[in-house]
Amino acid sequence: MSESTPRRALIVIDVQNEYINGNFRIEYPPVELSLGNIAKAMDAAREAGIPVVAVQHVLPSDAPIFAQDSEGAKLHPVVAERPYDHLVTKVLPSTFSDAGFDIWLTNNRVDTLTVIGYMTHNCNDSTIREAMHRGYHVEFLPDAAGSLPYRNKSGYASAEELHRVTTIILESAYAAVLSTEDWVQGLSNPEHAVRDNIYYSNQRAIGKM
């Protein structure tokens, strides 16, 4: 393996029952689509010898979502019934909030994180940003991820809007954005996937590129 060859880990974030049939349901992309692609990515990673990290968000037993020991907090069968190499349990959005995660990555010589799971605009986003800040290469598969809508004093955003805008921002600076199919097809590629940058993203938007 050359120094330029990605040393990947697939990070499967919070694919839990709460998001599928519980109190906090993913709306966009359709959850059946994202679950299918999550399964596809996990199976491809296993075949390619890429380690898989399952991530589980757990809150106190009286929380309305992800309550400890609740059915909603359990990993969804798409993940639970597939092999994974490491389990991270967290209470904050970023997977790096578990101190052992970065240690595990270092011990396994991982330099590239491929992020899938839920939610695009929250735990995926915070994990990806922190990974990039720590010097990791990052890949994001938005068709193996998803969002739900928000309304608060700042306004309303649909699940599609949150997913789409977050994905554009991530590609502009933090992660190479790929479809699951393209990621699977590119696993034999000895080069890191390339992300865009904020300047070129802006120049295209104003018609100067």
C-alpha positions in Angstrom: 0.0 0.0 0.0 1.5 3.4 -1.0 1.3 6.4 1.2 -1.3 7.9 -1.3 -3.6 4.9 -1.0 -6.6 5.6 1.2 -6.7 3.7 4.5 -10.4 3.8 5.0 -12.9 3.1 7.8 -16.6 3.2 7.1 -18.4 5.2 9.8 -22.0 4.2 10.1 -23.6 6.9 12.3 -26.8 6.4 14.4 -28.7 4.0 12.1 -31.2 3.4 14.9 -34.8 2.4 15.1 -35.8 5.9 16.3 -35.1 7.3 12.8 -36.9 4.5 11.0 -40.1 3.8 12.9 -39.8 5.7 16.1 -40.3 9.3 17.3 -37.7 11.0 15.0 -38.3 9.7 11.5 -36.0 10.5 8.6 -37.9 12.0 5.7 -35.4 12.8 2.9 -34.1 10.9 1.0 -36.7 8.2 1.5 -35.4 6.1 4.3 -35.9 2.9 2.3 -33.4 4.2 -0.2 -30.8 5.3 2.4 -31.1 2.0 4.3 -30.5 0.0 1.1 -27.4 2.1 0.4 -26.2 1.7 4.0 -26.4 -2.1 3.6 -24.7 -1.9 0.2 -21.8 0.2 1.6 -21.4 -2.1 4.6 -21.3 -5.2 2.5 -18.8 -3.6 0.1 -16.6 -2.5 2.9 -16.5 -6.0 4.4 -15.7 -7.5 1.0 -12.9 -5.0 0.5 -11.4 -5.5 4.0 -12.4 -2.0 5.1 -13.1 -1.8 8.9 -16.6 -0.7 9.8 -17.5 1.4 12.9 -21.1 1.4 14.1 -22.1 4.5 16.1 -25.0 4.6 18.5 -26.5 7.7 20.1 -27.9 7.1 23.6 -29.6 9.6 25.9 -30.9 9.3 29.5 -33.8 7.0 30.1 -36.3 9.9 30.4 -35.4 11.5 27.1 -38.1 11.6 24.3 -35.7 10.1 21.8 -32.8 7.6 22.0 -33.6 6.8 25.6 -31.2 4.3 27.1 -32.4 0.7 26.8 -35.4 1.8 24.7 -36.4 0.1 21.4 -35.7 3.4 19.6 -32.1 3.6 20.8 -31.3 0.1 19.4 -29.3 -0.2 16.2 -31.6 -0.9 13.2 -31.3 -4.5 12.0 -29.7 -3.3 8.7 -26.6 -2.5 10.9 -27.2 -4.7 13.9 -27.3 -7.9 11.8 -24.2 -7.1 9.8 -20.6 -7.4 11.2 -18.8 -4.3 12.4 -15.3 -3.9 13.9 -15.9 -1.3 16.6 -18.9 0.3 18.4 -19.0 3.9 19.5 -21.6 5.0 22.0 -22.0 8.8 22.2 -24.2 11.4 23.8 -23.1 14.4 21.6 -23.3 14.9 17.8 -19.7 14.2 16.8 -18.5 10.7 16.8 -15.2 12.1 18.1 -17.0 13.0 21.3 -16.2 9.5 22.3 -12.5 9.7 23.3 -11.8 6.2 22.2 -12.8 6.8 18.6 -9.7 8.8 17.6 -7.5 6.3 19.4 -9.1 3.4 17.5 -8.6 5.2 14.2 -4.9 5.8 15.0 -4.4 2.2 16.2 -5.8 1.0 12.9 -3.8 3.4 10.8 -7.0 5.0 9.3 -6.5 8.2 7.4 -9.8 8.3 5.5 -13.3 8.3 7.0 -16.3 7.4 4.8 -19.4 8.7 6.6 -23.0 7.4 6.2 -26.0 7.3 8.4 -28.1 9.9 10.2 -28.6 12.8 10.3 -26.9 14.6 7.4 -27.2 18.0 9.0 -26.3 17.0 12.6 -24.2 14.1 13.6 -22.8 13.4 10.1 -22.0 17.1 9.6 -20.3 17.5 13.0 -18.3 14.3 12.6 -17.2 15.3 9.1 -16.1 18.8 10.1 -14.2 17.5 13.1 -12.5 14.8 11.1 -11.3 17.3 8.5 -10.1 19.6 11.2 -8.1 16.7 12.7 -6.4 16.1 9.3 -8.4 13.1 8.1 -9.5 12.7 4.5 -13.3 12.5 4.5 -15.9 11.0 2.1 -19.6 11.5 2.5 -22.3 9.3 0.8 -25.5 11.4 0.9 -27.7 8.7 -0.6 -26.8 6.6 2.4 -27.8 9.4 4.8 -30.8 11.5 5.5 -32.5 14.4 7.3 -35.8 15.4 8.9 -37.5 18.8 9.1 -37.0 21.5 11.7 -39.1 24.5 12.8 -38.0 26.9 15.5 -37.8 30.6 16.2 -35.4 31.0 13.3 -37.9 29.6 10.8 -38.7 26.4 8.9 -36.5 24.1 6.8 -37.7 20.9 5.1 -35.8 17.6 5.3 -34.8 18.0 1.7 -33.5 21.5 2.2 -31.4 20.6 5.2 -30.0 17.5 3.4 -29.3 19.3 0.1 -27.7 22.4 1.6 -25.6 20.6 4.1 -24.3 18.3 1.4 -23.3 21.3 -0.8 -21.5 22.9 2.1 -19.7 19.7 3.0 -18.5 19.2 -0.6 -17.3 22.9 -0.6 -14.7 22.3 2.1 -15.0 19.3 4.3 -15.6 16.1 2.4 -15.6 14.5 -1.1 -19.3 13.8 -1.8 -20.0 10.5 -3.7 -22.9 8.3 -4.5 -22.8 4.9 -2.8 -22.5 3.3 -6.3 -19.5 5.5 -7.2 -17.9 4.9 -3.9 -18.2 1.1 -4.2 -16.9 1.2 -7.8 -13.9 3.4 -6.7 -12.8 1.2 -3.8 -9.9 -0.1 -5.8 -8.8 3.4 -6.8 -5.3 4.0 -5.2 -6.0 7.8 -4.8 -8.0 9.8 -2.4 -11.3 11.2 -3.6 -11.0 15.0 -4.1 -13.4 17.5 -2.6 -14.1 21.0 -4.0 -13.2 24.2 -2.3 -15.1 27.3 -1.2 -13.7 29.6 -3.8 -14.5 27.4 -6.8 -17.9 26.6 -5.3 -18.7 30.3 -5.2 -17.2 31.1 -8.6 -19.4 28.5 -10.2 -22.5 29.9 -8.4 -21.9 33.4 -9.8 -21.2 32.2 -13.3 -17.4 32.9 -13.3 -16.4 29.3 -13.9 
